[in-house]
Amino acid sequence: MQVELDGQSAWIYTGGKPFDPGLPVVLFIHGASHDHSVWALQSRYLAHHGRAVLAVDLPGHGRSGGPPLPSIEALADWIARLLGVVGVERAMLVGHSMGSLVALECAARHPQRVSALALVSTAFPMRVSEELLTATRDDEPAAQAMVNLWSHSGLSQYPGNPGPGFWVAGVNLRLMQRQRPGVMHADFAACDAYSNGLAACEQISCPVLLVLGTRDAMTPPRAAKGLMAALSDVRVVEIDGAGHAIMAERPDELLAALDRFSA
């Protein structure tokens, strides 16, 4: 589904079903240098089991037009405006990594729009090393290689993972390579600069689910402890052995957690 927002096209995957705003709405927000396709399994299942699904391509990503937005706050406001454009009053937001910060900030800034939050592979602060941030600007292939290595637990680096014929690390690398020049640096700079996470938590009263991988090298579970302490209504699911890319490495466990939480 394609809509116009802020004078640019915005692409939204609806899980293979016509979008029905009368159903409970779940909106998926991808992470840095990704697009809606990272949610393929989870979004399609929920769309065929009683939910209306919106899996967005953020501005400048995937099929959405315009430049990437410069901050988490700007992305959060964009999500709120998108909900208005498609005629949705309230939705559950599901965000991965950078997308989890966008979801968190959106719920704080626009509480009337958000019924619940699921933050996947999240952390606050989400600081980026100077070496990686510089590489995203000056040497994208090197940055993509670093991120691809750190995004996955050791088991998913080799053939034989739970999806036969599916090379998790290779798919992730190709997805990053498909994004436009400058997107990776804009995304990682936005994560690094975001400072409002704990203040946002204090403004959020809706239920919040954290889904964390025990072998996540980018946002390890200990990096989410501040969020856990600051949120008033939070539950935590840790997926044993999962790395940062939980959607691909442990799709069934993540789906089960989201399905239970959104029921």
ROKOLSE-529726 format. One line per field, with one value per residue (C-alpha): chain; residue in three letters; x, z, y negated; residue number from 1. Coordinates in pm, 1 decimal, always signed. Example, Ala and Ser with C-alpha at 12.3 -4.5 7.8 and 13.67 -1.06 7.14 Angstrom:
BEGIN
chaine <- A | A
residu <- ALA | SER
xx <- +1230.0 | +1367.0
zz <- +780.0 | +714.0
yy <- +450.0 | +106.0
num <- 1 | 2
END
This chain:
BEGIN
chaine <- A | A | A | A | A | A | A | A | A | A | A | A | A | A | A | A | A | A | A | A | A | A | A | A | A | A | A | A | A | A | A | A | A | A | A | A | A | A | A | A | A | A | A | A | A | A | A | A | A | A | A | A | A | A | A | A | A | A | A | A | A | A | A | A | A | A | A | A | A | A | A | A | A | A | A | A | A | A | A | A | A | A | A | A | A | A | A | A | A | A | A | A | A | A | A | A | A | A | A | A | A | A | A | A | A | A | A | A | A | A | A | A | A | A | A | A | A | A | A | A | A | A | A | A | A | A | A | A | A | A | A | A | A | A | A | A | A | A | A | A | A | A | A | A | A | A | A | A | A | A | A | A | A | A | A | A | A | A | A | A | A | A | A | A | A | A | A | A | A | A | A | A | A | A | A | A | A | A | A | A | A | A | A | A | A | A | A | A | A | A | A | A | A | A | A | A | A | A | A | A | A | A | A | A | A | A | A | A | A | A | A | A | A | A | A | A | A | A | A | A | A | A | A | A | A | A | A | A | A | A | A | A | A | A | A | A | A | A | A | A | A | A | A | A | A | A | A | A | A | A | A | A | A | A | A | A | A | A | A | A | A | A | A
residu <- MET | GLN | VAL | GLU | LEU | ASP | GLY | GLN | SER | ALA | TRP | ILE | TYR | THR | GLY | GLY | LYS | PRO | PHE | ASP | PRO | GLY | LEU | PRO | VAL | VAL | LEU | PHE | ILE | HIS | GLY | ALA | SER | HIS | ASP | HIS | SER | VAL | TRP | ALA | LEU | GLN | SER | ARG | TYR | LEU | ALA | HIS | HIS | GLY | ARG | ALA | VAL | LEU | ALA | VAL | ASP | LEU | PRO | GLY | HIS | GLY | ARG | SER | GLY | GLY | PRO | PRO | LEU | PRO | SER | ILE | GLU | ALA | LEU | ALA | ASP | TRP | ILE | ALA | ARG | LEU | LEU | GLY | VAL | VAL | GLY | VAL | GLU | ARG | ALA | MET | LEU | VAL | GLY | HIS | SER | MET | GLY | SER | LEU | VAL | ALA | LEU | GLU | CYS | ALA | ALA | ARG | HIS | PRO | GLN | ARG | VAL | SER | ALA | LEU | ALA | LEU | VAL | SER | THR | ALA | PHE | PRO | MET | ARG | VAL | SER | GLU | GLU | LEU | LEU | THR | ALA | THR | ARG | ASP | ASP | GLU | PRO | ALA | ALA | GLN | ALA | MET | VAL | ASN | LEU | TRP | SER | HIS | SER | GLY | LEU | SER | GLN | TYR | PRO | GLY | ASN | PRO | GLY | PRO | GLY | PHE | TRP | VAL | ALA | GLY | VAL | ASN | LEU | ARG | LEU | MET | GLN | ARG | GLN | ARG | PRO | GLY | VAL | MET | HIS | ALA | ASP | PHE | ALA | ALA | CYS | ASP | ALA | TYR | SER | ASN | GLY | LEU | ALA | ALA | CYS | GLU | GLN | ILE | SER | CYS | PRO | VAL | LEU | LEU | VAL | LEU | GLY | THR | ARG | ASP | ALA | MET | THR | PRO | PRO | ARG | ALA | ALA | LYS | GLY | LEU | MET | ALA | ALA | LEU | SER | ASP | VAL | ARG | VAL | VAL | GLU | ILE | ASP | GLY | ALA | GLY | HIS | ALA | ILE | MET | ALA | GLU | ARG | PRO | ASP | GLU | LEU | LEU | ALA | ALA | LEU | ASP | ARG | PHE | SER | ALA
xx <- +0.0 | +133.4 | +19.6 | +140.8 | +280.3 | +465.4 | +471.8 | +651.2 | +539.8 | +531.0 | +528.2 | +343.8 | +322.6 | -10.7 | +78.0 | -87.3 | -436.1 | -634.3 | -588.2 | -892.9 | -861.6 | -1158.8 | -941.4 | -678.9 | -384.6 | -20.3 | +239.3 | +592.5 | +896.5 | +1223.3 | +1573.8 | +1870.7 | +1945.2 | +1653.2 | +1298.9 | +960.9 | +1081.4 | +1253.6 | +905.4 | +787.4 | +688.8 | +550.6 | +351.5 | +199.6 | +94.6 | -73.7 | -249.3 | -403.6 | -500.1 | -727.8 | -503.6 | -462.5 | -93.0 | +115.4 | +484.7 | +634.8 | +935.3 | +1062.5 | +1139.2 | +1430.4 | +1424.8 | +1304.8 | +1024.8 | +947.1 | +1051.8 | +1230.0 | +1549.2 | +1599.5 | +1482.1 | +1755.5 | +1635.9 | +1438.3 | +1198.5 | +1130.7 | +1069.4 | +830.7 | +624.8 | +623.1 | +475.8 | +199.8 | +116.8 | +114.8 | -146.0 | -364.4 | -322.5 | -438.3 | -729.5 | -605.1 | -677.7 | -463.5 | -217.8 | +23.7 | +376.2 | +645.2 | +997.3 | +1333.2 | +1657.3 | +1638.8 | +1269.7 | +1225.7 | +1347.4 | +1108.3 | +819.5 | +916.8 | +935.6 | +612.5 | +426.3 | +559.5 | +484.4 | +154.1 | +1.9 | -344.0 | -212.2 | -45.7 | -227.5 | +79.4 | +451.4 | +675.0 | +1044.1 | +1264.1 | +1642.6 | +1627.4 | +1860.6 | +1898.5 | +2119.4 | +2186.0 | +2530.0 | +2734.4 | +3111.4 | +3305.5 | +3471.9 | +3139.8 | +2975.1 | +3267.8 | +3255.5 | +2884.6 | +2975.0 | +3306.0 | +3309.7 | +2963.4 | +3082.9 | +3309.8 | +3028.2 | +2786.8 | +3035.0 | +3080.5 | +2707.4 | +2634.8 | +2887.9 | +2757.0 | +2389.9 | +2390.7 | +2473.5 | +2738.3 | +2490.2 | +2327.6 | +2655.8 | +2662.2 | +2430.3 | +2212.2 | +2012.3 | +1638.4 | +1544.4 | +1681.6 | +1841.6 | +1814.9 | +2145.0 | +2048.2 | +2366.5 | +2372.3 | +2014.6 | +2080.3 | +2391.2 | +2207.8 | +1926.1 | +2169.8 | +2338.0 | +2001.7 | +1948.3 | +2036.2 | +2368.8 | +2359.8 | +2075.9 | +2302.9 | +2486.8 | +2164.8 | +2014.1 | +2313.6 | +2368.7 | +2003.7 | +2042.2 | +2364.7 | +2216.8 | +1889.5 | +1885.8 | +1518.5 | +1462.4 | +1421.5 | +1216.2 | +994.6 | +943.0 | +806.6 | +533.6 | +422.0 | +136.2 | +44.9 | +165.6 | +519.6 | +686.6 | +1065.3 | +1195.1 | +1568.8 | +1823.5 | +2063.9 | +2346.4 | +2278.7 | +2616.4 | +2469.8 | +2196.2 | +2263.4 | +1987.8 | +2184.1 | +2161.3 | +1782.1 | +1784.0 | +1729.2 | +1418.5 | +1289.8 | +1326.5 | +1170.2 | +861.8 | +551.1 | +390.6 | +658.0 | +709.3 | +1027.8 | +1087.5 | +1447.1 | +1508.3 | +1795.8 | +2074.9 | +1927.3 | +2138.3 | +2033.1 | +1841.8 | +1576.9 | +1318.0 | +1536.3 | +1721.6 | +1428.8 | +1118.3 | +883.2 | +974.7 | +939.4 | +607.8 | +475.7 | +569.8 | +405.8 | +96.4 | +41.1 | +103.7 | -125.9 | -411.3
zz <- +0.0 | -92.5 | +55.3 | +31.0 | +342.4 | +367.2 | -11.9 | -47.0 | -111.7 | +189.0 | +134.7 | +378.0 | +367.0 | +498.1 | +537.6 | +222.6 | +333.2 | +254.2 | +535.5 | +763.2 | +1023.4 | +1206.9 | +1332.6 | +1607.6 | +1434.2 | +1470.6 | +1314.5 | +1261.9 | +1254.9 | +1115.9 | +1234.0 | +1085.6 | +717.5 | +687.6 | +550.1 | +607.6 | +479.2 | +808.7 | +954.3 | +676.2 | +890.7 | +1192.0 | +990.7 | +757.1 | +1038.6 | +1240.3 | +929.2 | +876.4 | +1241.7 | +1327.2 | +1314.4 | +1065.0 | +987.2 | +878.4 | +820.4 | +707.7 | +504.9 | +688.6 | +475.7 | +240.4 | +306.5 | +80.3 | -142.5 | +52.7 | -101.4 | +36.4 | +239.9 | +566.0 | +862.6 | +1088.4 | +1435.9 | +1638.6 | +1732.1 | +1365.8 | +1286.7 | +1582.9 | +1459.7 | +1108.8 | +1245.6 | +1421.5 | +1103.0 | +905.6 | +1138.7 | +1072.8 | +697.3 | +695.5 | +929.1 | +1243.1 | +1583.5 | +1793.7 | +1719.4 | +1888.9 | +1780.7 | +1731.6 | +1678.0 | +1626.7 | +1739.5 | +1598.1 | +1539.2 | +1909.2 | +1994.5 | +1736.5 | +1889.1 | +2241.8 | +2148.6 | +1949.9 | +2249.1 | +2468.7 | +2222.4 | +2091.9 | +2368.0 | +2215.3 | +1910.2 | +2089.1 | +2262.5 | +2342.3 | +2265.8 | +2179.3 | +2178.2 | +2013.8 | +2058.1 | +2236.9 | +2455.3 | +2596.7 | +2538.7 | +2195.7 | +2147.7 | +1835.9 | +1846.7 | +1678.4 | +1448.9 | +1325.0 | +1293.3 | +1084.8 | +867.3 | +797.2 | +651.7 | +478.6 | +403.9 | +390.6 | +283.7 | +588.8 | +814.0 | +666.8 | +729.3 | +1093.6 | +1157.7 | +985.6 | +1204.9 | +1527.8 | +1436.4 | +1453.5 | +1705.8 | +1603.5 | +1508.8 | +1238.1 | +1063.3 | +905.8 | +698.4 | +901.9 | +1089.8 | +1143.9 | +796.4 | +544.7 | +245.5 | +416.7 | +495.3 | +764.7 | +754.1 | +374.7 | +350.9 | +607.2 | +425.0 | +93.5 | +257.3 | +387.1 | +47.1 | -117.2 | +84.9 | -70.4 | -3.1 | +318.9 | +481.4 | +703.6 | +841.8 | +902.6 | +1093.2 | +1313.0 | +1383.9 | +1494.0 | +1733.3 | +1875.2 | +1932.0 | +2093.3 | +2460.3 | +2560.7 | +2633.9 | +3011.5 | +3002.3 | +2740.3 | +2965.8 | +3241.0 | +3004.6 | +2888.6 | +3061.5 | +2799.5 | +2833.9 | +2708.3 | +2602.2 | +2571.4 | +2359.2 | +2401.5 | +2272.1 | +2525.7 | +2267.7 | +2126.5 | +2083.0 | +1972.8 | +2232.3 | +2506.4 | +2763.9 | +3031.6 | +2812.0 | +2852.6 | +3234.2 | +3250.0 | +3035.0 | +3247.7 | +3562.7 | +3414.7 | +3251.7 | +3468.1 | +3295.2 | +3142.5 | +3078.0 | +2943.6 | +2720.9 | +2673.8 | +2385.0 | +2472.6 | +2216.3 | +1991.9 | +1856.0 | +1751.6 | +1441.5 | +1637.0 | +1357.5 | +1131.8 | +1384.4 | +1607.8 | +1410.8 | +1579.1 | +1934.9 | +1852.7 | +1680.1 | +1977.8 | +2213.3 | +1991.1 | +1933.8 | +2307.1 | +2384.9 | +2113.7 | +2174.5
yy <- +0.0 | -342.4 | -674.0 | -1031.6 | -1195.0 | -1527.3 | -1547.4 | -1212.5 | -856.0 | -624.3 | -248.8 | -22.7 | +357.2 | +487.4 | +854.2 | +981.3 | +871.1 | +556.1 | +307.9 | +280.1 | -0.4 | +146.4 | +433.0 | +400.9 | +232.0 | +334.4 | +104.4 | +240.3 | +5.7 | +141.2 | +60.9 | -121.8 | -61.8 | +180.9 | +174.6 | +340.7 | +678.4 | +764.2 | +821.8 | +1055.3 | +1353.3 | +1168.0 | +914.0 | +1171.7 | +1404.4 | +1130.7 | +996.3 | +1339.6 | +1379.9 | +1093.1 | +786.8 | +506.3 | +472.2 | +174.5 | +253.7 | -74.8 | -177.6 | -484.4 | -793.0 | -732.3 | -355.4 | -77.8 | -203.1 | -521.8 | -851.0 | -1152.6 | -1178.1 | -989.0 | -1194.5 | -1334.8 | -1236.4 | -985.0 | -1263.5 | -1348.2 | -981.6 | -950.4 | -1244.2 | -1094.2 | -770.0 | -964.7 | -1155.7 | -830.4 | -682.8 | -985.4 | -955.6 | -590.8 | -661.2 | -487.1 | -637.4 | -401.3 | -123.8 | +108.7 | +13.3 | +277.4 | +146.0 | +313.9 | +145.8 | -210.1 | -143.5 | -67.4 | -417.7 | -562.5 | -365.8 | -472.8 | -840.3 | -824.2 | -681.6 | -962.7 | -1242.6 | -1106.4 | -888.6 | -911.8 | -723.9 | -430.8 | -144.0 | +68.9 | +95.7 | +389.7 | +297.2 | +560.7 | +562.4 | +230.9 | +26.8 | -318.9 | -500.1 | -347.8 | -492.7 | -412.3 | -377.8 | -656.4 | -402.0 | -265.9 | -606.6 | -733.2 | -423.1 | -470.4 | -811.0 | -736.6 | -361.6 | -205.7 | +143.7 | +161.9 | +39.3 | +292.0 | +572.7 | +465.9 | +437.2 | +766.9 | +945.3 | +792.2 | +839.7 | +1216.8 | +1482.5 | +1731.6 | +2001.6 | +1791.0 | +1713.5 | +2058.9 | +2277.3 | +2506.8 | +2244.8 | +2312.0 | +2185.2 | +2438.5 | +2266.5 | +1928.8 | +1756.3 | +1507.2 | +1302.1 | +1288.6 | +1169.1 | +896.1 | +776.0 | +754.6 | +560.6 | +298.9 | +278.7 | +203.8 | -114.6 | -450.4 | -622.9 | -823.0 | -627.6 | -421.4 | -723.9 | -917.5 | -624.8 | -551.0 | -920.9 | -950.5 | -656.6 | -795.2 | -1142.6 | -1033.8 | -1137.6 | -1138.5 | -769.7 | -776.6 | -1096.0 | -932.4 | -629.7 | -854.0 | -976.9 | -631.3 | -452.4 | -190.7 | +171.3 | +232.1 | +556.8 | +587.4 | +875.6 | +925.8 | +1175.8 | +1320.3 | +1321.7 | +975.6 | +803.6 | +467.9 | +415.2 | +672.7 | +722.9 | +533.7 | +221.1 | +221.9 | +220.9 | -154.0 | -120.7 | +166.1 | -42.0 | -357.4 | -203.1 | -168.2 | +133.3 | +353.9 | +721.4 | +879.5 | +1181.3 | +1297.4 | +1536.2 | +1765.8 | +1773.5 | +1502.3 | +1218.6 | +869.3 | +982.3 | +1172.5 | +1147.6 | +1363.4 | +1577.8 | +1671.8 | +1575.8 | +1822.5 | +1724.9 | +1355.1 | +1413.1 | +1608.6 | +1323.6 | +1061.5 | +1273.4 | +1323.0 | +957.1 | +822.5 | +1067.0
num <- 1 | 2 | 3 | 4 | 5 | 6 | 7 | 8 | 9 | 10 | 11 | 12 | 13 | 14 | 15 | 16 | 17 | 18 | 19 | 20 | 21 | 22 | 23 | 24 | 25 | 26 | 27 | 28 | 29 | 30 | 31 | 32 | 33 | 34 | 35 | 36 | 37 | 38 | 39 | 40 | 41 | 42 | 43 | 44 | 45 | 46 | 47 | 48 | 49 | 50 | 51 | 52 | 53 | 54 | 55 | 56 | 57 | 58 | 59 | 60 | 61 | 62 | 63 | 64 | 65 | 66 | 67 | 68 | 69 | 70 | 71 | 72 | 73 | 74 | 75 | 76 | 77 | 78 | 79 | 80 | 81 | 82 | 83 | 84 | 85 | 86 | 87 | 88 | 89 | 90 | 91 | 92 | 93 | 94 | 95 | 96 | 97 | 98 | 99 | 100 | 101 | 102 | 103 | 104 | 105 | 106 | 107 | 108 | 109 | 110 | 111 | 112 | 113 | 114 | 115 | 116 | 117 | 118 | 119 | 120 | 121 | 122 | 123 | 124 | 125 | 126 | 127 | 128 | 129 | 130 | 131 | 132 | 133 | 134 | 135 | 136 | 137 | 138 | 139 | 140 | 141 | 142 | 143 | 144 | 145 | 146 | 147 | 148 | 149 | 150 | 151 | 152 | 153 | 154 | 155 | 156 | 157 | 158 | 159 | 160 | 161 | 162 | 163 | 164 | 165 | 166 | 167 | 168 | 169 | 170 | 171 | 172 | 173 | 174 | 175 | 176 | 177 | 178 | 179 | 180 | 181 | 182 | 183 | 184 | 185 | 186 | 187 | 188 | 189 | 190 | 191 | 192 | 193 | 194 | 195 | 196 | 197 | 198 | 199 | 200 | 201 | 202 | 203 | 204 | 205 | 206 | 207 | 208 | 209 | 210 | 211 | 212 | 213 | 214 | 215 | 216 | 217 | 218 | 219 | 220 | 221 | 222 | 223 | 224 | 225 | 226 | 227 | 228 | 229 | 230 | 231 | 232 | 233 | 234 | 235 | 236 | 237 | 238 | 239 | 240 | 241 | 242 | 243 | 244 | 245 | 246 | 247 | 248 | 249 | 250 | 251 | 252 | 253 | 254 | 255 | 256 | 257 | 258 | 259 | 260 | 261 | 262 | 263
END
